[in-house]
């Protein structure tokens, strides 16, 4: 089931990116090839860009591959890294959980407004932000659970069989 969900999320992310690229090509062709800029392509490209970034953050990019400034973290002993990893998970997960109700209220409120050219409801435009917040909460809770259970092998440098060490 997990593999099926991952493939589905990857397919949606890839499809969004392909669609963004195609809209971008239409935009370039219309603007520079025919000297007729199309306003809808600008708007759709922005909406698709928001979706690609937030969807990928929420569902496609594994947590260990997100950008991290870990120079000091990597110099710490494993026990201290575990503490800091748990604190970071609690902080980010807690902040995302705290932000979720107000963010959801705003997203629902924006359903009444539409984008200027295509008239897409802003709720649809901003929905992946809610997905991302829920994902941060879930990933943080899972990280804390793994730390408490002593299952956080990422700290010890062990690699699961389906991962490749770089």
N, C-alpha and C positions, 0 to 999 in steps of 0.2 A: 504494500500500500504506500509506504514511504517513497519508494523508488518511483511509483506511478505519479504521485503528487509532485515529486521533484522534476520529473520529465515534463509534466504539464506546466509547471511554473516556468521552466526553461523555455518551453515552446511558446508560451505567452510572451515572455520577455524577448525572445528572438523574433517573434512575429511583430511585436511593437517596434523593434529596431528596424526591421525590414520595411515596415510601413513608413516609419520616419524617413528612412533613406529614399524611398520612392517619392514621397512628398517633396523632399529636398531636391530630387532630380527634376520633378515637374516645376518646382519653383525656379530653379536655375534655367531650365529650358525656356520657360515663359518669359522670364526677366531678360535674359541675355540673348536668347535665340530669336524671340519674337518681339522684344521690347514691350511686352505687355505683362507687367507684374500682376500676380493674382493674390489678392488680399487673403483669401481663404488658406493658401498654402503657408503663409507666415503664421497665422493663428493655429492651424492644425499642427505645424511643426513644433510650436511651443508647447502645446498640450501633449503631444506625443513624447517630447523630450522630458517633460515632468513625469509622465507615466513610466517611461523607460528607466529613469534614474531611481524613482521611488519603488517601483516594482522590483527592480534588480536588487536594491538595498534590502527590501523586505524578504524576497523569496529566492533569488538566484545566487547572489554572492555569499559564500560561506563566511561565518563570523571570523574565522581565522585569517581571511583574506581581505578584510576591511582595512583601511588605512589606520595605522597605529604608530604612535611615537613611543617606541619601547626601548630606547637606548639604556635608560636607567633601570627599567623593569628587567631587562635581560641580564643585567649585572648583579641582580639580587639573588640570594639563595632561594632554593625552591620553596621552602616554607613561607618565606616572606612574599614571594610571588603569588603563592596561593591566597594569602590574606588580601593582597592588593587586587588580585583578580576578582575575589569575592566582593570586595568593597566597590570596585568598578561596576560589576554586574548589578549590585544592589542600587548603586547611585543611578546608573543609566536606566535600569528597569523601573526604578521608583519614579524617576522624572518622567519617563514615557507614560507610566500608569497615571501619574498625576495630571499630565497634559491631555490624556485621552478624552475625558468627558467634555472639557471645554472645546477641544479640537473637533470632536464629533458634533457638538452643538453648532459650531461655526460652519462646518461642512453641510449640515442639514439646513441651516439658515440660508446658505448660498444656493440652495436648490431653486430659489425663486428668481435668481439672476442668471442671465445667459451671457455667453461670450459675444463680443460685438459683431462679428461677421457670421459665424456659423450658428450662433444661438445655442451652443451646447450648454447645458446647465452646469454651473460652476461646481455643483455637488459631484458631478461625474469627473470634472477636472481635478478636484482636490481629494477624491476618494483614496487614491493610493497613499496619501499621507496617513490616513487612519490605518491602512494595512501595515505601513511601516512601523507605526507606534505599537500596534498589537504584536508585530513580529519582534520588536525590541523587548517588549515585556516578556514574551514567551521565551526568547533566546536567553534573556537574563535569568529568568526563573530556572530554565534548564541548566544553565551554567552553575548557578548556586546549588541546585540539587546535586549535580555531579561533584562539585567541590565537597559538599557535606558528606556524600556517600564515598568519597575517595576514588571516584572514577574519572577524574580529570587528568587523563594521560598526556594532554597537550603540554602540561608543565614539565613532565619528566622527559620529554623528547621522544616518547614512543610514538610510533606511527601505526594506525590501523591498517589492516590488510588492503583496504580499497583506496588508500592514499599513497601518494608518491612523495618521498622526501626530496626536497629541492637541493 
